[in-house]
């Protein structure tokens, strides 16, 4: 009996140690409250552990009403970066309203053995844009805080230079490409190019995923 109980305890501990984190990622919501409602339903149905919004939550930095509230569930973290349609003050305003929201622009976040780091804005489209060297500097700074963790996820609004996303005619970011090659995250999440939603590819060991306007479930 004691052996059976010990075996059961060991099996439970093994399951907990190997339990994967379930993430819902999206970008380019652009003020679409209907899309947010669909996300909220999907997040609840899938029982996700964390939500990522890879920029362009709003349309031209306008109202944030009902764009985050429906997603709030208990203490589940929501990681945000700005796209080229909103500013850092807007992201920080949302962060102040909802304690579970984290601003990941040039910052990091850790859940279990997974490190998240990111940088927002775009280099090729306005109204809110940023220089390439600034993006890389922010990513480098944020990555330095989680570089020794087992798993890493990098979140940017921009897609990397020379990636498949460039079929759209919009050139990718040299800074994002450089960060992928130097920091080698397990997953690099981007959005920005709506037509590339769902597109996946690899640069070295890194899985690149465009999550523009379609919620993507990722397990790591």
LINDA-V259177 format. One record per pair of residues at least 24 apart in sequence whose C-alpha atoms are under 8 Angstrom apart, sorted by sequence separation. I is the first residue (numbers start at 1). J is the second residue. D is the distance in whole Angstrom. If there is no record, write none. Layout:
BEGIN
((I/J/D) (I/J/D))
END
This chain:
BEGIN
((24/48/6) (61/85/6) (62/86/8) (76/100/6) (77/101/6) (78/102/6) (79/103/6) (80/104/6) (81/105/5) (118/142/7) (22/47/8) (23/48/6) (51/76/8) (53/78/8) (55/80/7) (57/82/8) (60/85/5) (61/86/4) (75/100/6) (77/102/7) (79/104/6) (80/105/8) (117/142/5) (168/193/7) (22/48/5) (23/49/6) (24/50/6) (25/51/6) (26/52/6) (27/53/5) (28/54/7) (30/56/6) (31/57/6) (50/76/6) (51/77/7) (52/78/6) (53/79/6) (54/80/6) (55/81/5) (56/82/6) (57/83/7) (59/85/6) (60/86/6) (61/87/7) (68/94/8) (117/143/6) (180/206/7) (21/48/8) (22/49/5) (23/50/5) (24/51/5) (25/52/5) (26/53/5) (27/54/5) (28/55/6) (29/56/6) (30/57/5) (31/58/5) (49/76/6) (50/77/5) (51/78/5) (52/79/5) (53/80/5) (54/81/6) (55/82/5) (56/83/4) (58/85/6) (59/86/7) (168/195/7) (21/49/6) (22/50/7) (23/51/6) (24/52/6) (25/53/6) (26/54/6) (27/55/5) (28/56/5) (29/57/5) (30/58/4) (31/59/6) (43/71/8) (49/77/8) (50/78/6) (51/79/6) (52/80/6) (53/81/7) (54/82/7) (55/83/4) (56/84/6) (57/85/8) (58/86/6) (72/100/8) (165/193/7) (168/196/8) (21/50/8) (23/52/7) (25/54/7) (27/56/6) (28/57/6) (29/58/7) (30/59/5) (50/79/8) (54/83/7) (55/84/7) (56/85/5) (57/86/7) (61/90/7) (117/146/8) (27/57/7) (28/58/8) (36/66/8) (40/70/6) (55/85/8) (56/86/6) (64/94/8) (116/146/8) (31/62/8) (36/67/6) (40/71/5) (55/86/8) (107/138/8) (115/146/5) (154/185/6) (159/190/5) (165/196/6) (31/63/7) (36/68/8) (39/71/7) (106/138/4) (107/139/8) (115/147/8) (153/185/6) (156/188/8) (157/189/8) (158/190/6) (159/191/7) (31/64/7) (33/66/6) (37/70/7) (105/138/7) (106/139/6) (152/185/5) (153/186/6) (154/187/6) (155/188/6) (156/189/6) (157/190/5) (158/191/6) (159/192/7) (33/67/6) (36/70/7) (37/71/8) (107/141/7) (108/142/5) (115/149/6) (151/185/7) (152/186/5) (153/187/5) (154/188/5) (155/189/5) (156/190/5) (157/191/5) (158/192/6) (159/193/8) (165/199/8) (32/67/8) (36/71/7) (106/141/7) (107/142/5) (108/143/7) (114/149/6) (115/150/8) (117/152/8) (120/155/8) (121/156/8) (122/157/6) (123/158/8) (151/186/6) (152/187/7) (153/188/6) (154/189/6) (155/190/6) (156/191/8) (157/192/6) (164/199/8) (31/67/7) (84/120/8) (106/142/5) (110/146/7) (113/149/6) (114/150/6) (115/151/6) (116/152/6) (117/153/7) (118/154/5) (119/155/7) (120/156/5) (121/157/6) (122/158/6) (147/183/8) (153/189/7) (81/118/7) (82/119/8) (83/120/5) (84/121/5) (108/145/7) (113/150/6) (114/151/5) (115/152/5) (116/153/5) (117/154/5) (118/155/4) (119/156/5) (120/157/5) (121/158/7) (164/201/7) (81/119/6) (82/120/5) (83/121/4) (84/122/5) (108/146/7) (113/151/6) (114/152/6) (115/153/6) (116/154/6) (117/155/6) (118/156/6) (119/157/7) (120/158/7) (163/201/8) (81/120/5) (82/121/6) (83/122/6) (114/153/7) (116/155/7) (136/175/5) (140/179/7) (81/121/8) (135/175/6) (136/176/7) (139/179/7) (143/183/8) (84/125/7) (85/126/7) (87/128/7) (132/173/7) (135/176/7) (84/126/6) (85/127/7) (86/128/7) (132/174/7) (133/175/7) (136/178/8) (84/127/6) (85/128/6) (132/175/5) (136/179/7) (84/128/5) (83/128/8) (84/129/6) (124/170/7) (124/171/7) (123/173/7) (159/210/8) (28/83/8) (30/85/8) (55/120/6) (54/120/8) (55/121/7) (60/127/8) (151/220/8) (81/155/8) (83/157/6) (81/156/7) (82/157/7) (81/157/7) (54/155/6) (55/156/8) (54/156/6) (55/157/5) (54/157/5) (83/192/8) (27/157/8) (54/189/7) (54/190/6) (55/191/7) (56/192/8) (54/191/6) (55/192/8) (54/211/8) (27/190/8) (28/191/7) (27/191/5) (28/192/6) (26/191/8) (27/192/7) (28/194/7) (39/215/7) (29/212/8) (27/211/6) (28/212/5) (29/213/6) (26/211/5) (27/212/5) (28/213/5) (25/211/6) (26/212/6) (27/213/6) (26/213/6) (27/214/8) (26/214/6) (26/215/5) (25/215/6) (26/216/6) (24/215/6) (25/216/5) (24/216/6) (25/217/7) (23/216/8) (24/217/5) (25/218/7) (23/217/6) (24/218/6) (22/217/7) (23/218/5) (22/218/6) (23/219/6) (22/219/5) (21/219/6) (22/220/7) (20/219/6) (21/220/5) (20/220/5))
END
